[in-house]
């Protein structure tokens, strides 16, 4: 008889794990507290508009191919490569920069501010690529059963990369480029992942390599939620049931194992194995009462910034904006230095805008646009009160309208705001942190909450705050890692 697996949480990590395990012969059942599976990879449907709630693009697209190749199925959605990758509008600049994967084209964008850019970028990206490929299979795509194996694996990484662990992302950029604008634009990949380039180790310039050289950026035809829908359809064919509006409120242990979880209605869910697709740190504290994960200790950890998101349905076509765009002020260093510890909403916020209707017209009624706006803000440890949410939204909308030459406020048909409080409540994000634990050197690999429980032999974790980390393709890799552990330690039959 096949072993039964209960997966608590139906985010991308949980869905990917369910897919791998179902095709490996396990009986799988999923519990999801939200009204729809997908976690942060979700949709908001309102007033005739459809919005991607969270992620709007990704790199390392080949990890999705690996997922479906591993079960012998074709990819159930169609990928679109972004070209240009995005635009960057910096306050006070006459030029809106278009960021291309083609370095020759990108050099033309920067010709007035960074002489000999293409040669400099090739050198910078070559070194970033070496970090990526020298750590991909030694660290990112490898399971660790404790600190010693991790440290031994770290020791196999070429020593030439060691200085990057102690140098900041920004400091590495300063070694290669002169223009402040170029350094700001290259560092956005860190900033909008919930950290700043001034406190992020320079090893993460490998992200510039993945976006500009290795794989580029991609989204999905018809909207990002097609990823979740495609996986859900496959799970249904394998008999996997997803129970939405089902929140785990307690767990039961016996003999060094988890034997069941109980939902908010008192229903008990028994299984042989459990996969937790909730925050791996806060789950250990809240449900397992682990002394290393109390709220006091969690609050001392480094967490990514929280999302403040606005979803706008707008009448009219906005010609002055592309699909993916960043809007920045003229005080980047000061802004990055204060955003983590500010107890008030930013005065001149930096934000990202995704206009999905540019590529997917079906996301909005005819003659309309749908705008998803993301502004990274302090998590709820720093700013617990969001009574000023409407003011921040108004400031962003007014600033955006001015920059793109369109009266957004006068043409708004639909408006929804999610503060860090809503994000925390909807998806159980600790203190509203958007992408879970940050990726400083003390919170990677075995320093991160492990993907197998320390005490319960049949409990595994997948998602942003466990190994290998955050981001859509990374949690897909995480699903592969725990599937390898489960199939080795607890065969299906």
C-alpha positions in Angstrom: 0.0 0.0 0.0 1.4 3.4 -1.0 2.5 5.7 1.8 0.3 8.8 2.4 1.7 12.3 2.4 -0.1 15.3 3.7 1.3 18.6 2.4 0.4 21.6 4.5 0.5 24.6 2.1 -0.2 24.7 -1.6 2.3 27.3 -2.7 4.6 26.5 -5.7 6.9 24.5 -3.4 4.1 22.4 -2.1 2.5 22.0 -5.6 5.8 21.0 -7.2 6.5 18.5 -4.4 3.1 17.0 -4.7 3.6 16.6 -8.4 6.9 14.8 -8.0 5.6 12.5 -5.1 2.3 11.7 -6.9 4.2 10.5 -10.0 6.6 8.6 -7.7 3.7 6.5 -6.4 2.8 8.2 -3.1 -0.8 9.0 -2.1 -0.8 12.8 -1.7 -3.4 15.2 -0.1 -2.9 18.9 0.3 -4.2 21.4 2.9 -4.3 25.1 1.9 -5.6 27.9 4.1 -6.2 30.3 1.2 -9.3 30.1 -1.0 -7.2 29.1 -3.9 -4.0 27.1 -4.3 -0.8 28.8 -5.4 0.4 30.7 -2.4 1.9 34.0 -3.4 1.7 32.8 -7.0 -1.9 33.7 -7.1 -4.6 35.8 -8.8 -7.0 38.6 -7.9 -10.1 38.8 -10.1 -12.1 42.0 -9.6 -14.3 44.3 -11.7 -13.5 42.4 -14.9 -9.7 42.6 -14.4 -7.3 39.7 -13.5 -4.2 40.5 -11.6 -1.2 38.4 -10.7 -1.0 38.9 -6.9 2.7 38.2 -6.4 5.5 37.1 -8.8 5.3 38.6 -12.3 8.4 37.2 -13.9 11.3 34.8 -13.1 14.7 33.6 -14.3 16.1 30.1 -14.5 13.2 29.0 -16.6 14.9 25.6 -17.3 14.0 24.5 -13.7 10.4 24.3 -14.8 11.4 22.2 -17.7 13.3 19.9 -15.3 10.2 19.6 -13.1 8.0 18.3 -15.9 10.8 16.3 -17.6 11.2 14.5 -14.2 7.7 13.1 -14.4 7.7 12.6 -18.2 5.1 15.2 -19.0 5.1 18.3 -21.3 5.1 21.7 -19.8 1.4 22.7 -19.3 1.9 26.4 -19.9 3.8 28.6 -22.5 6.7 30.8 -21.5 7.4 34.3 -22.9 10.9 35.7 -22.8 11.0 39.3 -21.9 12.7 41.7 -24.3 13.6 44.2 -23.1 13.9 42.7 -19.6 12.5 45.9 -18.0 12.7 49.6 -18.0 14.2 51.9 -15.3 12.9 55.4 -14.7 15.1 57.4 -12.3 13.8 60.7 -11.0 15.5 63.6 -12.6 16.9 61.7 -15.6 15.9 62.7 -19.1 16.3 59.1 -20.3 14.2 56.0 -19.4 16.7 53.1 -19.5 15.7 50.0 -21.4 17.5 46.9 -20.0 18.4 44.4 -22.7 19.9 40.9 -22.4 21.9 41.8 -25.5 24.9 43.6 -24.1 25.5 45.5 -27.4 22.1 47.1 -27.1 22.5 47.7 -23.4 25.8 49.4 -24.1 23.9 51.8 -26.4 21.5 52.6 -23.5 24.5 53.5 -21.3 26.8 55.1 -23.9 26.4 58.6 -22.4 27.1 57.5 -18.8 29.5 54.5 -18.9 32.3 54.5 -21.5 33.4 51.0 -22.6 30.4 49.5 -20.9 30.3 46.3 -23.0 33.8 45.3 -22.1 33.3 46.1 -18.4 30.0 44.2 -18.3 31.5 41.1 -20.0 34.3 41.0 -17.3 31.8 41.5 -14.5 29.3 38.9 -15.8 32.1 36.4 -16.5 33.1 36.5 -12.8 29.5 36.4 -11.7 28.9 33.4 -13.9 31.8 31.6 -12.4 30.3 32.0 -8.9 27.0 30.7 -10.3 28.4 27.6 -11.9 30.9 26.9 -9.1 28.1 26.9 -6.4 25.1 25.6 -8.4 25.7 21.9 -7.7 28.0 22.2 -4.7 25.5 24.4 -2.7 22.2 25.3 -4.3 21.2 21.9 -5.7 22.5 19.7 -2.9 21.0 18.3 0.2 22.8 18.7 3.5 22.3 16.5 6.5 23.9 18.8 9.0 26.5 21.5 9.3 29.6 19.4 8.7 28.6 18.2 5.2 27.6 21.8 4.3 31.0 23.2 5.5 32.8 20.4 3.6 30.9 21.2 0.5 31.6 24.9 0.9 35.3 24.0 1.2 35.1 22.6 -2.4 34.1 26.0 -3.8 37.1 27.6 -5.5 39.0 29.8 -3.0 39.0 32.7 -5.5 35.4 33.4 -4.6 36.1 33.8 -0.9 36.5 37.6 -0.9 33.0 37.9 -2.4 31.6 36.5 0.8 32.9 39.5 2.7 32.4 42.2 0.1 29.0 43.8 -0.5 27.0 43.6 -3.8 27.5 47.4 -4.2 31.3 47.2 -3.5 31.6 44.6 -6.2 29.8 46.8 -8.7 32.1 49.7 -7.8 35.1 47.6 -8.8 33.7 47.4 -12.3 31.5 50.4 -13.1 31.8 54.2 -12.6 28.3 55.4 -13.3 26.0 55.6 -10.3 23.0 54.8 -12.6 24.6 51.6 -13.9 25.4 50.5 -10.4 21.9 51.3 -9.2 20.3 49.4 -12.1 22.5 46.3 -11.6 21.7 46.3 -7.9 17.9 46.3 -8.4 17.9 42.5 -8.5 18.9 42.5 -4.9 16.7 45.5 -3.8 13.5 44.1 -5.1 14.2 40.7 -3.7 13.8 42.3 -0.3 17.4 43.3 0.6 19.8 46.1 -0.3 23.0 46.0 -2.2 24.8 47.5 0.7 24.2 44.6 3.0 23.9 41.8 0.5 27.1 39.7 -0.1 28.6 40.2 -3.5 28.3 36.5 -4.3 24.7 37.4 -5.2 25.9 39.3 -8.3 25.4 35.9 -9.8 21.8 37.1 -10.1 23.0 39.7 -12.7 24.5 36.8 -14.6 21.2 34.8 -14.6 19.2 37.8 -15.8 21.7 39.3 -18.4 23.7 36.3 -19.6 22.5 32.9 -18.6 18.7 32.7 -19.0 17.1 36.2 -19.0 13.6 36.8 -17.6 10.4 35.1 -18.5 6.7 35.2 -17.8 3.8 33.1 -18.8 1.3 33.5 -21.6 -2.1 34.2 -20.1 -0.7 35.2 -16.7 1.6 33.8 -14.1 -1.2 31.8 -12.4 -1.1 29.5 -15.4 1.8 27.8 -13.7 -0.3 26.8 -10.7 -3.3 25.9 -12.9 -1.2 23.6 -15.0 0.3 21.8 -12.0 -3.2 21.6 -10.3 -4.6 20.0 -13.5 -1.9 17.3 -13.5 -2.4 16.7 -9.8 -6.2 16.1 -10.3 -5.4 13.5 -12.9 -3.2 11.7 -10.4 -6.0 11.8 -7.8 -4.4 14.4 -5.5 -7.0 16.4 -3.6 -6.4 20.0 -2.6 -8.5 21.2 0.3 -8.7 25.0 0.3 -9.9 27.2 3.2 -8.2 24.6 5.4 -5.8 26.0 8.0 -3.6 23.8 10.2 -4.0 24.9 13.9 -2.2 22.1 15.7 0.0 19.1 15.1 0.2 15.8 17.0 3.5 13.9 17.6 4.2 10.3 18.8 7.3 8.3 19.0 9.6 10.8 17.2 7.1 11.3 14.4 4.3 13.6 13.4 1.1 11.4 13.3 -1.5 14.0 12.3 -2.4 17.7 11.9 -5.7 19.3 12.9 -7.5 22.0 11.0 -9.6 25.0 12.2 -12.8 22.9 12.0 -11.3 20.2 14.3 -10.8 17.7 11.5 -7.8 15.4 12.0 -5.6 14.6 9.0 -3.4 11.5 9.4 -0.5 10.5 7.2 2.8 8.6 7.1 4.7 11.7 6.0 4.2 15.4 6.2 5.6 18.2 4.0 5.3 21.7 5.4 5.0 24.4 2.7 4.8 27.2 5.3 7.6 29.3 6.7 10.1 26.7 7.9 11.3 28.9 10.7 8.0 30.2 12.2 6.3 26.8 11.8 8.9 25.2 14.1 8.3 27.9 16.7 4.5 28.2 16.5 3.6 24.5 16.1 6.6 22.5 17.4 7.5 24.9 20.2 11.2 24.7 19.3 13.4 26.9 21.6 15.5 28.1 18.7 12.5 29.5 16.8 10.6 31.5 19.5 9.2 34.9 18.3 12.0 36.6 20.2 14.6 34.7 18.2 12.7 34.9 14.9 12.6 38.7 15.3 16.4 38.8 15.6 16.8 37.0 12.3 17.3 38.9 9.0 14.0 38.9 7.0 13.4 40.3 3.6 11.3 43.5 3.1 7.6 43.3 3.1 5.4 43.9 0.0 3.0 46.8 -0.2 1.0 46.1 -3.4 -1.6 48.0 -5.4 -3.8 46.5 -8.0 -5.4 49.0 -10.4 -7.8 48.6 -13.2 -7.5 51.7 -15.5 -9.7 52.9 -18.3 -7.6 53.8 -21.4 -4.3 52.6 -22.9 -1.1 53.8 -21.3 1.4 54.3 -24.1 4.1 55.8 -21.8 4.8 52.5 -19.9 6.1 49.1 -20.8 5.2 45.7 -19.3 7.9 45.6 -16.6 9.2 48.9 -15.1 11.1 50.2 -12.1 10.5 53.8 -10.8 13.2 55.1 -8.5 14.0 58.4 -6.8 17.3 60.3 -6.8 18.5 59.3 -3.3 19.2 55.5 -3.7 21.9 55.2 -1.0 19.9 57.1 1.6 16.7 55.3 0.7 18.3 51.8 0.9 19.9 52.7 4.2 16.7 53.8 5.9 14.0 51.5 4.3 14.6 48.6 6.6 14.3 50.5 9.8 11.8 53.3 9.0 8.6 53.2 11.2 6.7 55.3 8.7 5.9 54.8 5.0 8.5 56.1 2.6 8.1 59.7 1.6 9.2 59.2 -2.0 8.8 55.5 -2.5 10.7 53.3 -5.0 8.4 50.8 -6.7 8.0 48.3 -9.5 5.1 48.3 -12.0 3.9 45.4 -14.0 1.3 46.1 -16.8 0.3 42.5 -17.7 -2.3 43.7 -20.2 0.6 44.8 -22.5 1.4 41.1 -23.1 -1.9 39.5 -22.1 -4.9 41.6 -23.3 -7.3 39.2 -21.7 -6.3 40.3 -18.3 -8.3 43.6 -18.7 -11.5 44.6 -20.4 -11.1 46.0 -23.9 -9.5 49.5 -23.9 -8.2 49.1 -20.4 -5.0 48.3 -18.6 -4.3 46.4 -15.4 -1.5 47.6 -13.2 0.3 45.7 -10.4 2.5 48.0 -8.3 4.9 46.6 -5.7 6.7 48.9 -3.2 9.1 47.1 -0.8 8.5 48.4 2.8 9.6 47.5 6.3 8.1 44.3 7.8 5.7 44.5 10.7 8.5 44.2 13.3 9.4 47.8 12.3 6.1 49.2 11.1 3.1 47.3 12.5 0.5 50.0 11.8 -0.7 50.6 8.3 -3.5 53.2 8.8 -1.6 55.3 6.3 -1.9 52.8 3.4 -4.2 54.9 1.3 -1.9 57.9 1.5 1.1 55.8 0.4 -0.9 54.4 -2.5 -2.1 57.9 -3.5 1.5 59.1 -3.5 2.7 56.3 -5.7 -0.2 56.6 -8.1 0.2 60.3 -8.4 4.0 60.0 -9.0 3.5 57.2 -11.6 0.9 59.2 -13.5 3.2 62.2 -13.6 6.1 60.2 -14.9 4.2 58.3 -17.6 1.9 61.2 -18.7 -1.4 59.6 -17.8 -4.0 60.7 -15.3 -4.3 57.3 -13.5 -6.4 58.6 -10.6 -9.1 60.0 -12.9 -9.3 56.8 -14.9 -9.2 54.2 -12.1 -12.0 51.7 -12.4 -10.8 49.2 -9.8 -8.4 49.6 -6.8 -7.2 47.1 -4.2 -4.4 47.5 -1.7 -2.6 44.8 0.2 -0.4 46.0 3.1 2.1 43.7 4.9 -0.8 42.9 7.3 -2.9 41.4 4.5 0.1 39.5 3.1 0.8 38.1 6.6 -2.8 37.1 7.1 -3.4 35.7 3.6 -0.3 33.6 3.2 1.1 33.3 6.8 4.2 35.3 6.0 6.1 36.0 9.2 5.7 39.7 10.1 4.6 40.2 6.5 8.1 39.5 5.2 7.6 39.1 1.4 10.2 36.5 0.6 11.0 35.0 4.0 14.4 34.8 5.5 17.1 36.9 3.8 20.2 35.4 2.3 23.1 36.8 4.3 26.0 34.4 4.7 24.7 33.4 8.1 21.3 32.3 6.6 22.3 30.1 3.7 22.7 26.4 3.3 22.9 24.6 6.6 22.6 28.0 8.4 19.0 28.1 7.0 16.2 26.1 8.7 16.8 22.6 7.4 14.5 21.0 4.8 14.1 17.9 7.1 12.9 18.3 10.7 15.6 17.9 13.3 13.5 15.7 15.6 10.6 14.3 13.6 11.8 11.7 11.2 8.8 12.0 8.8 8.5 15.8 8.5 10.0 17.8 5.6 10.0 21.5 4.6 9.8 23.3 1.2 9.6 27.0 0.4 11.4 30.3 0.7 12.7 30.1 4.2 14.3 26.7 4.0 17.2 25.4 1.8 18.0 26.4 -0.9 16.1 29.7 -0.6 13.6 32.1 -2.2 12.3 32.7 -5.7 10.1 30.6 -8.0 12.8 28.4 -9.6 14.6 28.1 -6.3 11.6 26.6 -4.5 11.1 24.2 -7.5 14.7 23.1 -6.9 13.8 22.7 -3.2 10.9 20.4 -4.2 13.4 18.2 -6.0 15.8 18.1 -3.0 13.1 17.0 -0.5 11.6 14.5 -3.0 15.1 12.9 -3.2 15.2 12.7 0.6 11.7 11.3 0.9 12.1 8.6 -1.8 15.4 7.5 -0.3 14.3 7.5 3.4 10.7 6.5 3.0 10.0 4.6 -0.3 6.5 4.9 -1.6 5.7 1.2 -0.9 
